[in-house]
Amino acid sequence: MKLRYLLVISLLFLGTGCGTNIGRDSSELSQLWPEIEPFQSGYLQVSDIHEVYYELCGNPEGKAVFALHGGPGGSISPTMRRFFNPEKFLIVLHDQRGAGKSKPVAETRQNTTWDLVEDIERLRKYLNLKKIIIFGGSWGSTLGLTYAETYPDNVSGMVLRGIFLATQQEIDHFYHGGVRKFFPDVYDRMLAALPDPHMRPLPDVLLALVQSQDSTLRAEYSREWARYEFKISLLDIRDEVIEYELSKFDPYAFALLENYYMVNDCFLGESQLLENAHRISHIPITLVNGRYDMICPPVTAYRLHQKLPGSELRIVESAGHWMGERPIKAALLSAMRKFE
């Protein structure tokens, strides 16, 4: 059982026909590329206080693909390298400000969506790359879209999973009852852990709790938030597996940064990404979304697809939010093969 979900944590933190459905796939279709090690890694100073960690894998002369992790506050992982043909792609991964191996960890100063967009651009220039392919899921889709709409001439293609546009409706679904319709016990457990379960709005409440001066309370609420998100991310994950995974890492940076960004509406205007979608209408884009994604329901991907009629929408059956579910993996691998 534990082996089945061994990669849950690393994969969570990270993805032209309307309604194209991907059904149950074979093991072959969802087989990731072999494990690979970076041929270069290091730190890039992006502000007076932030250094971002980056890795380069695959073919130094290949097509450049930037794999953007989720969260905010997640991190890259060795598994993320395996969604790309290492002979065809130069695979660029980096931990966003305050996350993963980037320094300082859990730092909210000088940490906004627009700072992260400029970090991608700095890294692209630092590596002397021209056009890049954007690959990102969940928050990674938000950041990828924001970057592409800001620098459309620098993007040659996009593969996005679990679309999140940072609208108030999406944030409310996540925090204020939308998820409760499907996970009432999980949602109520999260509320019961708060000093006052009636306090609102929840992002503000949770951020204040995670920022507690009491390190014990800070750790407790960080775990509660991570426990809630892990449980609703997969179609099938047992509580004991979540507890096992939570025992292996510190979710503080993840809980802090995710709630910090949500309190600030991800530093984006309401419907900004949809309104600016015309800026990327010329870019080949594949949108992948689990049919039963409780964090990023497929209606959001559908709305974006309507704004981008030239995009390909793949609503994946028998899948939730986790990019490690076989149908999701198959759809992402298939989408990337088109760019080879």
C-alpha positions in Angstrom: 0.0 0.0 0.0 2.7 2.4 1.0 4.6 1.7 -2.2 1.6 2.5 -4.3 1.6 6.1 -2.9 5.3 6.5 -2.4 5.4 9.4 -4.9 2.3 11.1 -3.8 4.0 14.0 -2.0 6.4 14.9 -4.8 3.8 14.7 -7.5 1.1 16.7 -5.7 3.4 19.7 -5.5 3.9 20.4 -8.6 -0.7 19.6 -14.1 -8.2 20.7 -31.0 -11.4 19.1 -29.8 -13.6 20.2 -27.0 -14.3 17.5 -24.6 -11.7 15.0 -25.7 -11.8 12.2 -23.2 -9.0 9.9 -22.1 -10.3 6.7 -20.8 -8.5 3.9 -18.9 -5.0 3.6 -20.3 -2.6 0.8 -20.5 0.5 0.6 -18.3 2.6 1.3 -21.4 0.9 4.6 -22.2 1.4 5.8 -18.7 5.0 4.7 -18.3 7.2 7.5 -17.4 10.6 8.0 -19.0 13.6 6.4 -17.1 15.0 8.1 -14.1 17.6 10.7 -14.9 20.0 12.9 -13.0 20.7 16.6 -13.7 23.8 17.4 -15.7 23.8 20.9 -14.1 22.3 22.4 -11.0 22.8 25.6 -9.0 21.3 28.8 -7.6 20.3 32.0 -9.4 20.2 35.2 -7.4 16.9 36.8 -8.3 16.6 39.5 -5.7 18.5 40.9 -2.8 17.1 38.2 -0.5 16.1 35.3 -2.8 18.1 32.6 -4.6 16.2 30.1 -6.7 17.5 26.5 -7.0 17.4 25.1 -10.6 18.3 21.8 -12.4 19.0 21.0 -16.0 18.4 17.5 -17.3 18.1 15.7 -20.6 19.7 17.0 -23.9 21.5 20.4 -23.6 20.7 21.0 -27.3 17.1 19.8 -27.0 13.9 21.9 -27.0 13.7 23.8 -23.7 10.8 22.9 -21.4 10.2 24.6 -18.1 8.4 22.3 -15.6 6.6 24.4 -13.0 5.7 22.9 -9.7 2.5 23.4 -7.8 1.5 24.9 -4.5 2.3 27.7 -4.1 5.0 26.4 -1.8 5.5 23.0 -3.4 8.8 21.9 -4.9 10.3 20.1 -7.8 11.0 16.4 -7.6 13.0 13.7 -9.5 9.7 12.3 -10.8 9.0 15.6 -12.6 12.0 15.0 -14.8 10.4 11.8 -16.2 7.5 13.3 -18.2 9.9 14.3 -21.0 11.9 12.4 -23.6 15.5 13.1 -22.3 16.9 12.8 -25.8 14.6 15.5 -27.2 14.2 18.0 -24.5 16.3 20.2 -22.3 14.4 19.9 -19.1 14.5 22.9 -16.8 13.2 22.7 -13.3 13.4 25.2 -10.5 12.0 25.7 -7.0 10.0 28.9 -6.7 10.8 31.6 -4.1 10.6 30.4 -0.6 10.0 26.8 -1.7 12.0 23.5 -1.9 15.7 24.1 -2.0 15.4 27.8 -2.8 16.7 30.2 -0.2 15.5 31.5 2.2 12.8 28.9 2.7 9.2 30.0 3.7 10.0 33.7 2.9 7.0 35.8 1.9 8.8 39.1 1.4 9.4 39.9 -2.3 7.3 36.9 -3.1 4.4 37.5 -5.5 3.1 35.9 -8.7 4.8 38.7 -10.6 8.1 38.0 -8.9 7.8 34.4 -9.9 7.1 35.3 -13.5 10.2 37.4 -13.6 12.2 34.6 -12.1 11.2 32.4 -15.0 12.3 35.1 -17.4 15.6 35.6 -15.6 16.3 31.9 -15.7 15.4 31.7 -19.4 17.9 34.6 -20.1 20.5 33.2 -17.8 20.5 29.9 -19.6 20.5 31.8 -23.0 17.3 30.1 -24.2 15.0 31.4 -26.8 11.5 30.1 -26.9 10.4 27.6 -24.2 7.6 25.1 -23.6 5.7 25.6 -20.4 4.6 22.4 -18.5 2.7 23.0 -15.2 -0.1 21.7 -13.1 -2.4 23.2 -10.6 -0.6 26.3 -9.3 1.9 25.6 -12.0 -0.8 26.1 -14.6 -1.6 29.5 -13.0 2.0 30.6 -13.1 2.5 29.2 -16.6 -0.4 31.1 -17.9 0.6 34.3 -16.2 4.1 34.0 -17.7 2.9 33.2 -21.2 0.4 36.1 -21.2 3.2 38.4 -20.1 5.9 37.0 -22.5 3.9 35.4 -25.3 6.8 35.7 -27.8 9.0 33.5 -25.6 6.6 30.5 -25.4 6.4 27.9 -28.2 3.9 25.6 -26.5 2.1 24.7 -23.3 0.9 21.6 -21.5 -1.2 22.5 -18.5 -2.9 20.2 -16.0 -5.5 20.9 -13.3 -6.3 24.4 -14.4 -6.5 27.1 -11.7 -7.2 30.7 -12.7 -7.2 32.1 -9.2 -10.7 33.5 -9.4 -12.7 34.1 -6.2 -15.1 31.4 -7.2 -12.3 28.8 -7.4 -10.8 30.0 -4.1 -14.2 29.8 -2.4 -14.8 26.3 -3.8 -11.5 25.2 -2.2 -12.0 26.9 1.1 -15.7 27.7 1.7 -17.8 24.6 1.0 -17.5 23.5 -2.6 -15.2 20.7 -1.6 -17.5 19.9 1.4 -20.2 18.6 -0.9 -18.0 15.7 -1.8 -15.7 15.4 1.3 -17.9 16.6 4.1 -16.1 14.6 6.8 -12.7 15.8 5.6 -13.8 19.4 5.4 -15.4 19.4 8.8 -12.3 17.8 10.3 -10.2 20.6 9.0 -12.7 23.1 10.5 -12.8 21.3 13.8 -9.0 21.7 14.1 -9.4 25.5 14.2 -9.7 27.4 17.5 -13.1 28.6 16.2 -14.6 26.7 13.2 -16.9 29.6 12.4 -14.0 32.0 11.7 -13.9 33.4 8.1 -12.5 33.9 5.6 -10.5 30.7 5.9 -7.4 31.7 4.0 -6.8 34.6 6.3 -7.6 32.4 9.4 -5.2 29.6 8.3 -2.5 32.0 7.4 -2.6 33.6 10.8 -2.5 30.2 12.5 0.4 29.0 10.4 2.3 32.2 11.3 1.8 31.6 15.0 4.8 32.4 17.2 4.2 29.0 18.9 6.2 26.5 16.9 4.1 23.6 18.1 0.9 25.3 16.9 2.5 26.4 13.7 3.4 22.7 12.9 0.0 21.5 13.9 -1.9 23.8 11.6 0.5 23.2 8.8 -0.1 19.5 9.0 -3.9 20.0 9.2 -3.8 22.0 6.0 -1.6 19.5 4.2 -3.7 16.6 5.4 -6.8 18.3 4.0 -5.3 18.9 0.6 -3.7 15.5 0.2 -7.0 13.7 1.0 -9.0 15.6 -1.6 -6.3 15.3 -4.3 -6.7 11.6 -5.1 -9.6 9.4 -5.9 -8.3 6.8 -3.5 -5.9 7.3 -0.7 -6.2 6.0 2.8 -5.7 8.0 5.9 -2.9 5.9 7.2 -0.9 6.6 4.0 -1.4 10.3 4.4 -0.2 10.1 8.0 2.8 8.1 6.9 3.7 10.7 4.2 3.2 13.6 6.6 5.6 12.0 9.0 8.4 12.3 6.4 8.4 16.0 5.6 7.7 19.4 7.1 4.7 21.0 5.4 5.3 24.5 6.9 6.5 26.3 3.8 3.8 24.7 1.7 1.0 25.7 4.1 2.4 29.2 4.7 2.9 30.1 1.0 -0.2 28.6 -0.3 -2.4 30.4 2.2 -0.4 33.6 1.8 -1.0 33.5 -1.9 -4.7 32.8 -1.6 -5.2 35.6 1.0 -3.8 37.9 -1.7 -5.9 36.4 -4.5 -2.7 35.1 -6.0 -1.8 38.8 -6.8 -4.0 38.6 -9.9 -7.1 40.5 -10.9 -10.4 38.7 -11.0 -10.7 36.9 -14.3 -7.4 38.4 -15.4 -6.1 35.2 -17.0 -9.3 34.6 -18.9 -9.5 38.2 -20.1 -5.9 38.1 -21.4 -6.1 34.7 -23.0 -6.2 36.2 -26.4 -2.5 37.0 -26.0 -1.6 33.3 -26.2 -4.2 32.2 -28.7 -1.5 31.5 -31.3 0.4 29.1 -29.0 -0.2 25.3 -29.2 -1.8 24.5 -25.9 -3.0 21.2 -24.4 -5.2 21.4 -21.3 -5.5 18.2 -19.1 -8.0 17.9 -16.3 -9.2 15.1 -14.2 -13.0 14.6 -14.5 -13.2 14.3 -10.6 -10.6 16.9 -9.7 -11.9 18.4 -6.4 -9.3 21.1 -6.2 -9.4 22.3 -9.8 -12.8 21.2 -11.2 -12.8 20.7 -15.0 -15.2 23.5 -15.6 -12.3 25.9 -15.2 -10.3 24.1 -17.9 -13.5 24.1 -20.1 -13.9 27.9 -19.7 -10.2 28.5 -20.6 -10.6 26.2 -23.6 -13.6 28.3 -24.8 -11.4 31.4 -24.7 -8.7 29.4 -26.6 -10.6 27.5 -29.3 -7.4 26.4 -30.9 -6.4 24.6 -27.7 -6.9 20.9 -27.1 -8.9 20.0 -24.0 -8.5 16.5 -22.5 -10.9 15.8 -19.7 -9.5 12.6 -18.2 -11.9 10.0 -16.9 -11.2 8.0 -13.7 -8.9 10.7 -12.3 -8.8 13.5 -9.8 -6.1 16.1 -9.2 -3.0 14.0 -8.8 -0.6 14.0 -11.8 0.5 10.5 -10.8 -2.8 8.8 -11.6 -2.3 6.6 -14.7 -4.8 8.4 -17.0 -3.3 11.8 -16.1 0.2 10.5 -16.7 -0.9 9.1 -20.1 -2.4 12.3 -21.2 0.6 14.4 -20.2 3.1 12.1 -21.8 1.0 12.0 -25.0 0.8 15.8 -25.0 4.6 16.2 -24.6 5.3 13.7 -27.4 3.7 16.1 -29.9 6.4 18.6 -29.2 9.2 16.2 -29.9 
